[in-house]
């Protein structure tokens, strides 16, 4: 009789433990999966730099750090594309002209743009799966980056992206 009660107690305990596991709710989703297709949504730039640095490391390249000037330029490009509702490297001015006008001296630099990706993970995957965009993320010598995403509710795309990756010319800075 005692062993039947003990067995029943253990079964009840395990059943309760199972219920607790079923009710587990994570504290929040990783920022790379957060939708930016909503008012007030903010891109986690540090997560973007970490993601791209990890991808570069997996391909034998150096990490990149966030550069405020490149981020400002990326923000400007994403904003003008959103305003014009047009995905275009030259929506304002061509990339090389914008880089020079900003006074950013770079040995090498490249830009990725995108539209319609609602999360950082989607933008990264889209760029990774496109040979020219992948080549930009894997730009040899690059050590800095800037990235921006702009929400525009009236566009079919909802979110415009710009990322600039570069190797500053330290001799000129």
Order of alpha helices (4+ residues) and beta strands (2+ residues): alpha-alpha-beta-alpha-alpha-beta-alpha-alpha-beta-beta
